Amino acid sequence: MTLPSLAPALVIDTVVVTTGQLPAIVFEGPGVAPSGFQLRASRQVLPAQLISLGSRWSARVPLLVSSWNGPLLPARSGRYAVIASAEDGTRMPVVLPAELPASQLLPAITRISFAAPDESLAITLSSPLSDRERGRLQQASLESDYRATEYEPLNAVFFESFYGQNASCNPLAIDRALAQLRPDVERYWSVSDASVSVPDGAVALLEGSAEWWRIRGSARLLVVNDWLRKRYRSRRHQTVLQTWHGTMLKKLALSRVRLGLRPTIATLRERARWDILLAQNPYGRGVFRRAYAFTGRVWEEGYPRDDVLLTGDPDRIRARLGIRPGITVILYAPTWRDDRPDHVDHLDVAHFADMLGDDYVTLIRGHSRTLLPGEDVHAPNVLDVTGYPDVSELFLVADALVTDYSSVMFDFTVTGKPVFFFTPDLAHYARKLRGFYFDLIPVAPGPVVSTAEELVTLVRDRDAVLRRYAEKYSAWRERFNPRDDGHAADRVVRRLLDEGIIG
């Protein structure tokens, strides 16, 4: 029988928040410093700088961090557990101070709250809204003012991508084109917290802040790739460009199986907020018309987010990801499952990468819906890139794509590189979860398989797969990528300018 390890308890008697050039939470206690100390949340780890001072120790956890070799930014919002470990890696119990610090606001960085449920220390980082902006009553008051105020029109663009979780996708590409063609037009980005990096020259707006409400009501153009939600009120001087975030195989909105009355009403109310829909191709136009009962304008200009696949620098992205030259990159990007929203790894990428060997690295990218509830995968030759800000850059560096029913299949074929479909739950997904707009198997531009072993064999022989599927691949691109030529964002921006929507 194995006895449980008896790691010594770590005593914390002081917790302070320091400000200055690099804000941090500092923990101190008596005795020898632990071997490891970190704050851990979903898809985010904040390591400490440990110092042993003879009879005392301290652990300094910086609140500005660099992700993917990028700039220092505030740590992402979330609930963080305090994890201490002994020299042998055993987790140490933590003895807490009698009193914890009060909630503290670090303006433009984060808001810190402390709690000790079940005799464990938890720290919550949240958006640095002011006391006059934070909370249900304050938000209700700001929303009431927003709805009642007739704002002066502002020649500016309000951007939002995936509810402010990042600045990416079609809105990002349109932002970049607008910055080139009309740098005088102000650009604002809705962000869920201060950890979200926005493009150069743009202004970040914390969701729910007084300024966020003001710009949302005054900007002449709003560019979004998902729902605006019910907090939006349409005004005569405003235009909403809904870019969406992918051509669709799986059914959405009103097309979904067993859609209830409340989701139906919500869908119809949401589509009424949009003035223009951006479609990647004629097929997408037809689906949007049916799925959202949309009768407004639909622009078929290709997808701006795919411009980078023809104009970008893959070597720069590989370096940012830390991938060595000569390594073959496989991107595994499955869609989410409505019945398992926190589960991403349907392939078992650790086993898949082990079978491929050391000449390959597998990037696993979960759907945006899995960013917050999921946990990163850690394994040799596997890199979890679910938290990477822009999936288009991952398409650029990947030598091949493995997906299932995700819309990434319609973007990646712009590159001309091989696509593989791993679909062990094909029947279940088609009949019980979402359903499809067309039968994938007869027209797929790559093999459709249900076992990892078969997938590995095919991935190792990618050139032969491309040759075998050349005719279907060409037909697929003609159908779904007719205008993905590297200039879609320019066309969209010029059209906005020509029609006087901004200018």
C-alpha positions as CSV (number, residue, x, y, z in Angstrom):
1,M,0.0,0.0,0.0
2,T,1.3,3.4,-1.0
3,L,1.2,6.0,1.8
4,P,0.3,9.6,1.0
5,S,3.3,12.0,0.8
6,L,3.5,14.2,3.9
7,A,4.8,17.5,2.4
8,P,5.5,20.2,5.0
9,A,2.9,23.0,5.1
10,L,3.8,26.3,3.7
11,V,3.0,29.2,6.1
12,I,1.9,32.5,4.5
13,D,1.6,35.3,7.0
14,T,1.8,38.3,4.6
15,V,0.1,39.0,1.3
16,V,0.6,42.4,-0.3
17,V,0.0,44.0,-3.7
18,T,2.8,46.1,-5.0
19,T,2.6,48.7,-7.7
20,G,5.2,50.4,-9.8
21,Q,7.0,49.4,-13.0
22,L,6.0,45.7,-12.7
23,P,3.0,45.3,-10.4
24,A,3.0,42.0,-8.4
25,I,1.4,40.1,-5.6
26,V,4.0,39.3,-2.9
27,F,3.6,36.4,-0.5
28,E,5.9,36.0,2.5
29,G,6.2,33.6,5.4
30,P,8.6,32.0,7.9
31,G,11.0,29.2,7.1
32,V,12.6,27.9,3.9
33,A,11.2,28.9,0.5
34,P,9.2,26.2,-1.4
35,S,10.7,24.7,-4.5
36,G,7.8,25.9,-6.6
37,F,5.1,28.6,-6.3
38,Q,2.6,29.7,-8.8
39,L,-0.9,31.0,-9.4
40,R,-2.9,28.6,-11.7
41,A,-6.1,29.2,-13.6
42,S,-7.7,27.8,-16.8
43,R,-5.0,28.1,-19.5
44,Q,-2.9,30.5,-17.5
45,V,-0.1,30.0,-15.1
46,L,1.7,32.9,-13.3
47,P,5.0,31.7,-11.9
48,A,6.6,33.3,-8.9
49,Q,10.1,34.7,-8.4
50,L,11.2,32.9,-5.2
51,I,13.6,34.4,-2.7
52,S,15.0,32.7,0.4
53,L,16.0,35.1,3.2
54,G,17.4,32.7,5.8
55,S,14.6,32.5,8.3
56,R,12.0,33.8,5.8
57,W,10.9,33.4,2.2
58,S,9.0,35.5,-0.3
59,A,7.3,34.7,-3.6
60,R,6.7,37.6,-6.1
61,V,4.1,36.9,-8.8
62,P,4.2,39.6,-11.5
63,L,0.9,40.7,-12.8
64,L,2.2,41.7,-16.2
65,V,3.2,38.7,-18.3
66,S,4.3,37.9,-21.9
67,S,2.4,35.3,-23.9
68,W,3.8,33.7,-27.0
69,N,6.9,35.9,-26.9
70,G,4.7,39.0,-27.1
71,P,4.7,42.2,-25.1
72,L,4.1,42.4,-21.4
73,L,0.4,42.6,-20.7
74,P,-1.9,42.2,-17.7
75,A,-2.7,38.6,-16.7
76,R,-5.9,37.3,-18.1
77,S,-9.0,37.5,-15.8
78,G,-10.0,34.4,-13.9
79,R,-9.9,32.5,-10.7
80,Y,-6.3,31.5,-9.7
81,A,-5.4,28.8,-7.2
82,V,-2.2,29.3,-5.2
83,I,0.0,26.2,-5.8
84,A,3.1,25.5,-3.7
85,S,5.3,22.5,-4.2
86,A,8.1,20.8,-2.3
87,E,11.5,19.8,-3.7
88,D,10.2,16.4,-4.8
89,G,7.3,18.0,-6.6
90,T,4.7,17.2,-4.0
91,R,2.0,19.8,-3.5
92,M,2.3,21.6,-0.1
93,P,-0.6,22.5,2.0
94,V,-0.8,26.3,2.5
95,V,-1.5,27.9,5.9
96,L,-3.1,31.2,5.3
97,P,-2.8,34.6,7.1
98,A,-5.5,35.5,9.6
99,E,-6.6,38.4,7.5
100,L,-6.5,38.7,3.7
101,P,-6.1,42.0,1.8
102,A,-9.2,43.8,0.6
103,S,-10.2,43.8,-3.0
104,Q,-7.8,46.1,-4.8
105,L,-8.0,48.0,-8.1
106,L,-4.9,48.5,-10.2
107,P,-6.2,50.9,-12.9
108,A,-5.7,49.8,-16.5
109,I,-4.3,46.5,-15.3
110,T,-6.6,44.4,-13.2
111,R,-8.8,44.1,-10.1
112,I,-7.6,41.7,-7.4
113,S,-9.9,39.9,-5.0
114,F,-8.8,37.3,-2.3
115,A,-10.8,34.4,-0.9
116,A,-10.0,31.4,1.2
117,P,-12.7,28.7,0.5
118,D,-12.0,25.3,2.0
119,E,-8.8,26.5,3.7
120,S,-7.2,27.2,0.3
121,L,-6.2,30.5,-1.1
122,A,-7.9,31.7,-4.3
123,I,-7.2,34.9,-6.1
124,T,-9.6,36.4,-8.7
125,L,-8.3,38.8,-11.3
126,S,-11.0,40.7,-13.2
127,S,-11.4,43.6,-15.6
128,P,-10.2,46.9,-14.0
129,L,-13.5,48.6,-14.2
130,S,-13.9,51.5,-11.7
131,D,-16.2,51.3,-8.7
132,R,-18.7,53.4,-10.7
133,E,-18.7,50.9,-13.6
134,R,-18.5,47.6,-11.7
135,G,-21.5,45.6,-10.6
136,R,-25.1,44.9,-11.8
137,L,-26.6,48.2,-10.6
138,Q,-23.8,50.3,-12.0
139,Q,-24.1,48.5,-15.4
140,A,-27.8,48.9,-15.4
141,S,-27.4,52.6,-14.9
142,L,-24.8,52.9,-17.6
143,E,-27.0,50.9,-20.0
144,S,-30.0,53.1,-19.2
145,D,-28.0,56.2,-20.0
146,Y,-26.8,54.5,-23.2
147,R,-30.3,53.8,-24.4
148,A,-31.6,57.2,-23.5
149,T,-28.8,59.3,-25.0
150,E,-28.8,60.5,-28.5
151,Y,-25.1,60.5,-29.2
152,E,-23.3,62.8,-31.7
153,P,-22.1,60.6,-34.6
154,L,-18.4,59.8,-34.4
155,N,-16.4,59.0,-37.6
156,A,-15.0,56.0,-35.9
157,V,-15.2,52.2,-36.0
158,F,-16.0,50.0,-33.0
159,F,-14.5,46.5,-33.4
160,E,-15.2,43.3,-31.4
161,S,-14.0,39.8,-32.0
162,F,-15.3,36.8,-30.1
163,Y,-17.0,38.9,-27.4
164,G,-13.7,40.8,-26.8
165,Q,-11.6,37.8,-25.9
166,N,-9.0,38.8,-28.5
167,A,-8.5,41.1,-31.5
168,S,-8.5,38.7,-34.4
169,C,-10.4,37.1,-37.3
170,N,-12.1,39.2,-40.0
171,P,-12.4,42.4,-37.8
172,L,-8.6,42.4,-37.3
173,A,-7.9,42.2,-41.0
174,I,-10.4,45.0,-41.7
175,D,-8.8,47.1,-39.0
176,R,-5.4,46.6,-40.6
177,A,-6.7,47.6,-44.1
178,L,-8.5,50.6,-42.7
179,A,-5.3,51.8,-40.9
180,Q,-3.5,51.7,-44.2
181,L,-6.2,53.3,-46.4
182,R,-7.7,55.8,-43.9
183,P,-5.4,56.3,-40.9
184,D,-7.4,59.3,-39.9
185,V,-10.5,57.2,-38.9
186,E,-10.4,56.4,-35.2
187,R,-10.5,52.7,-34.4
188,Y,-11.7,51.3,-31.0
189,W,-11.6,47.7,-29.9
190,S,-14.0,46.1,-27.3
191,V,-11.9,43.9,-24.9
192,S,-13.1,41.7,-22.1
193,D,-10.2,42.8,-19.9
194,A,-6.8,44.5,-20.1
195,S,-5.0,41.3,-21.1
196,V,-6.2,41.7,-24.7
197,S,-3.7,43.3,-27.1
198,V,-5.2,45.6,-29.7
199,P,-3.7,46.6,-33.1
200,D,-1.2,49.5,-33.3
201,G,-3.0,52.8,-33.3
202,A,-6.3,51.5,-32.0
203,V,-7.8,52.2,-28.6
204,A,-8.9,49.4,-26.2
205,L,-12.3,49.8,-24.5
206,L,-13.0,47.7,-21.5
207,E,-16.4,46.1,-22.0
208,G,-18.8,47.7,-19.6
209,S,-16.8,50.9,-19.1
210,A,-18.5,54.3,-19.5
211,E,-16.3,54.9,-22.5
212,W,-17.3,51.5,-24.0
213,W,-20.9,52.4,-23.8
214,R,-20.3,55.9,-25.3
215,I,-18.3,54.7,-28.3
216,R,-20.8,51.9,-28.9
217,G,-23.5,54.5,-29.2
218,S,-21.6,57.1,-31.2
219,A,-19.3,55.2,-33.7
220,R,-20.7,55.2,-37.2
221,L,-19.6,51.7,-37.9
222,L,-19.5,48.6,-35.7
223,V,-17.6,45.6,-37.0
224,V,-18.2,42.3,-35.1
225,N,-17.8,38.6,-35.8
226,D,-20.4,37.2,-33.3
227,W,-23.6,38.4,-31.7
228,L,-23.9,41.9,-30.4
229,R,-26.2,40.7,-27.7
230,K,-29.2,42.5,-26.3
231,R,-27.3,45.4,-24.9
232,Y,-27.1,47.0,-28.3
233,R,-29.6,49.7,-29.4
234,S,-29.6,50.5,-33.1
235,R,-29.3,54.2,-34.1
236,R,-29.9,55.9,-37.5
237,H,-26.3,57.0,-37.8
238,Q,-24.9,53.5,-37.2
239,T,-24.1,50.6,-39.5
240,V,-23.4,47.1,-38.2
241,L,-21.1,44.9,-40.4
242,Q,-21.4,41.3,-39.2
243,T,-18.4,39.5,-40.6
244,W,-19.1,36.2,-38.9
245,H,-16.3,33.8,-38.2
246,G,-16.4,31.0,-40.8
247,T,-18.2,29.4,-43.6
248,M,-20.3,26.6,-42.2
249,L,-20.6,22.8,-42.6
250,K,-22.5,22.3,-39.3
251,K,-25.9,23.8,-38.9
252,L,-26.4,27.1,-37.0
253,A,-29.0,29.4,-35.8
254,L,-32.5,28.6,-37.1
255,S,-31.2,25.5,-39.0
256,R,-30.2,23.7,-35.8
257,V,-32.0,20.5,-34.9
258,R,-34.5,20.7,-32.0
259,L,-34.2,24.5,-31.7
260,G,-36.5,25.8,-28.9
261,L,-38.8,28.8,-29.0
262,R,-36.5,31.0,-26.8
263,P,-33.4,30.5,-28.9
264,T,-35.5,31.1,-32.1
265,I,-36.7,34.4,-30.7
266,A,-33.2,35.4,-29.6
267,T,-31.8,34.6,-33.1
268,L,-34.4,36.7,-34.9
269,R,-33.8,39.6,-32.6
270,E,-30.1,39.4,-33.1
271,R,-30.2,39.3,-36.9
272,A,-32.4,42.4,-36.8
273,R,-29.4,44.3,-35.4
274,W,-27.2,43.6,-38.4
275,D,-27.2,45.8,-41.5
276,I,-24.6,44.0,-43.7
277,L,-23.4,40.4,-43.5
278,L,-20.0,39.4,-44.9
279,A,-20.0,36.0,-46.7
280,Q,-16.8,34.2,-47.8
281,N,-18.6,32.7,-50.9
282,P,-21.9,32.3,-52.6
283,Y,-22.6,29.1,-50.6
284,G,-22.2,31.1,-47.4
285,R,-24.6,33.7,-48.6
286,G,-27.3,31.1,-49.1
287,V,-26.8,29.6,-45.7
288,F,-26.9,33.0,-43.9
289,R,-30.1,33.8,-45.7
290,R,-31.7,30.6,-44.4
291,A,-30.1,30.2,-41.0
292,Y,-30.8,33.8,-39.9
293,A,-33.8,34.5,-42.2
294,F,-31.6,37.5,-43.2
295,T,-33.0,39.8,-45.8
296,G,-30.5,42.6,-45.6
297,R,-27.3,43.1,-47.7
298,V,-24.8,40.3,-48.0
299,W,-21.3,41.1,-49.4
300,E,-19.4,38.4,-51.0
301,E,-15.8,39.6,-50.9
302,G,-13.9,36.6,-49.6
303,Y,-12.7,36.4,-46.0
304,P,-10.4,39.2,-44.8
305,R,-8.9,36.9,-42.2
306,D,-7.5,34.7,-44.9
307,D,-5.5,37.5,-46.6
308,V,-2.6,36.7,-44.3
309,L,-2.4,33.2,-45.7
310,L,-1.1,34.7,-49.0
311,T,0.7,37.7,-47.7
312,G,2.0,36.7,-44.2
313,D,5.5,35.6,-43.0
314,P,5.3,32.0,-41.6
315,D,8.9,32.2,-40.3
316,R,8.0,35.0,-37.9
317,I,5.1,33.1,-36.5
318,R,7.2,29.9,-36.2
319,A,9.8,31.8,-34.2
320,R,7.1,33.3,-32.0
321,L,5.7,29.8,-31.2
322,G,9.3,28.5,-30.6
323,I,9.2,25.9,-33.4
324,R,12.6,24.8,-34.7
325,P,13.4,25.0,-38.4
326,G,12.8,21.8,-40.3
327,I,10.0,20.5,-38.0
328,T,6.8,19.5,-39.7
329,V,3.8,21.3,-38.1
330,I,0.4,19.6,-37.9
331,L,-2.5,21.8,-36.7
332,Y,-5.3,20.0,-35.0
333,A,-8.3,22.3,-34.8
334,P,-11.6,20.6,-33.9
335,T,-14.9,22.4,-33.4
336,W,-16.7,22.4,-30.0
337,R,-19.3,19.9,-28.9
338,D,-22.6,21.3,-27.6
339,D,-22.8,18.5,-25.1
340,R,-19.1,18.8,-24.0
341,P,-18.1,22.5,-24.3
342,D,-15.0,22.1,-22.2
343,H,-13.6,19.1,-24.1
344,V,-11.2,19.7,-27.0
345,D,-8.9,16.7,-27.4
346,H,-11.0,14.2,-29.3
347,L,-7.9,12.8,-31.0
348,D,-5.7,12.2,-28.0
349,V,-2.9,14.4,-29.4
350,A,-0.3,13.1,-26.9
351,H,-0.7,9.6,-28.4
352,F,-0.9,11.0,-31.9
353,A,2.3,13.1,-31.5
354,D,4.1,10.1,-30.0
355,M,3.2,8.0,-33.1
356,L,4.4,10.7,-35.4
357,G,7.8,11.1,-33.7
358,D,10.2,13.9,-33.0
359,D,10.2,15.3,-36.6
360,Y,6.7,16.6,-36.0
361,V,5.0,19.1,-33.7
362,T,1.2,19.0,-33.2
363,L,-0.5,22.3,-32.4
364,I,-3.9,21.8,-30.8
365,R,-6.4,24.6,-31.2
366,G,-9.7,24.6,-29.4
367,H,-12.8,26.6,-30.6
368,S,-13.2,30.0,-29.0
369,R,-16.0,28.6,-26.9
370,T,-13.5,26.3,-25.2
371,L,-11.0,29.0,-24.2
372,L,-12.3,29.7,-20.7
373,P,-13.6,26.3,-19.5
374,G,-10.8,24.1,-20.9
375,E,-7.3,23.2,-19.8
376,D,-4.2,23.2,-21.9
377,V,-2.8,19.9,-23.1
378,H,0.9,19.2,-22.0
379,A,2.8,16.5,-23.8
380,P,6.1,16.0,-25.8
381,N,5.9,17.5,-29.3
382,V,2.5,19.0,-28.5
383,L,1.8,22.7,-28.2
384,D,-1.6,23.9,-27.0
385,V,-2.4,27.1,-29.0
386,T,-6.0,27.5,-27.9
387,G,-5.0,30.8,-26.2
388,Y,-3.0,32.0,-29.2
389,P,-4.7,35.3,-30.3
390,D,-5.2,34.7,-34.0
391,V,-5.9,31.3,-35.6
392,S,-5.1,32.6,-39.1
393,E,-1.4,32.8,-38.2
394,L,-1.6,29.2,-37.2
395,F,-2.9,28.3,-40.6
396,L,0.1,30.1,-42.1
397,V,2.7,28.0,-40.2
398,A,0.9,24.6,-40.4
399,D,2.1,22.1,-43.0
400,A,-1.2,20.2,-42.7
401,L,-4.6,20.6,-41.0
402,V,-6.5,18.0,-39.0
403,T,-10.0,19.0,-38.3
404,D,-13.5,17.5,-38.0
405,Y,-16.5,19.8,-38.6
406,S,-14.9,23.1,-38.0
407,S,-15.2,26.1,-40.4
408,V,-11.4,26.1,-40.5
409,M,-11.7,23.6,-43.4
410,F,-12.9,26.5,-45.6
411,D,-10.0,28.8,-44.6
412,F,-7.1,26.4,-44.7
413,T,-7.7,25.4,-48.3
414,V,-6.6,28.9,-49.4
415,T,-3.1,27.7,-48.6
416,G,-3.2,24.7,-50.9
417,K,-1.8,22.5,-48.1
418,P,-3.3,19.1,-47.2
419,V,-6.4,18.7,-45.0
420,F,-7.4,15.6,-43.0
421,F,-10.7,15.0,-41.4
422,F,-10.8,13.0,-38.1
423,T,-14.4,12.3,-37.4
424,P,-14.9,9.3,-35.0
425,D,-18.3,10.8,-33.9
426,L,-19.6,11.7,-37.3
427,A,-23.0,10.0,-37.0
428,H,-23.6,11.3,-33.5
429,Y,-22.7,14.8,-34.5
430,A,-24.8,14.7,-37.6
431,R,-28.0,13.2,-36.1
432,K,-28.0,14.4,-32.5
433,L,-25.8,17.5,-32.0
434,R,-25.9,19.9,-34.9
435,G,-26.4,18.3,-38.3
436,F,-24.8,19.4,-41.6
437,Y,-25.7,21.5,-44.6
438,F,-24.1,19.0,-46.9
439,D,-22.6,15.5,-46.9
440,L,-18.8,16.0,-46.3
441,I,-17.5,12.6,-47.4
442,P,-18.2,12.8,-51.2
443,V,-16.7,16.2,-51.6
444,A,-14.0,16.4,-48.9
445,P,-10.7,17.8,-50.1
446,G,-8.9,15.2,-48.0
447,P,-9.4,11.8,-46.4
448,V,-12.1,11.3,-43.7
449,V,-10.9,8.8,-41.1
450,S,-12.0,7.6,-37.6
451,T,-8.8,6.2,-36.1
452,A,-5.6,7.9,-35.1
453,E,-3.5,5.1,-36.5
454,E,-5.0,5.6,-40.0
455,L,-4.5,9.3,-39.6
456,V,-0.8,9.0,-38.8
457,T,-0.2,6.9,-41.9
458,L,-1.8,9.4,-44.1
459,V,-0.1,12.4,-42.5
460,R,3.3,10.8,-43.1
461,D,2.4,10.6,-46.8
462,R,1.0,14.1,-47.3
463,D,2.2,14.6,-50.9
464,A,0.5,11.4,-52.0
465,V,-2.7,12.5,-50.3
466,L,-2.6,15.8,-52.1
467,R,-2.1,14.1,-55.5
468,R,-5.0,11.7,-54.8
469,Y,-7.4,14.5,-53.8
470,A,-6.2,17.1,-56.3
471,E,-9.5,17.1,-58.3
472,K,-11.7,17.4,-55.2
473,Y,-9.4,20.0,-53.7
474,S,-9.6,22.1,-56.8
475,A,-13.4,21.8,-56.9
476,W,-13.6,22.7,-53.2
477,R,-11.5,25.9,-53.7
478,E,-13.6,26.9,-56.7
479,R,-16.7,26.6,-54.6
480,F,-15.6,28.0,-51.3
481,N,-12.5,30.2,-52.0
482,P,-13.3,32.0,-55.2
483,R,-12.4,35.5,-53.8
484,D,-9.8,34.6,-51.2
485,D,-7.0,36.2,-53.1
486,G,-5.2,38.2,-50.4
487,H,-7.2,41.4,-51.0
488,A,-10.5,40.8,-49.3
489,A,-10.0,43.3,-46.5
490,D,-9.0,46.0,-48.9
491,R,-12.2,45.4,-50.9
492,V,-14.4,45.5,-47.8
493,V,-12.8,48.8,-46.6
494,R,-13.0,50.4,-50.0
495,R,-16.7,49.5,-50.3
496,L,-17.4,51.0,-46.8
497,L,-15.7,54.2,-47.9
498,D,-17.4,54.3,-51.3
499,E,-20.8,53.9,-49.8
500,G,-20.1,56.6,-47.3
501,I,-20.6,54.3,-44.3
502,I,-17.3,55.7,-42.9
503,G,-15.3,58.5,-44.4
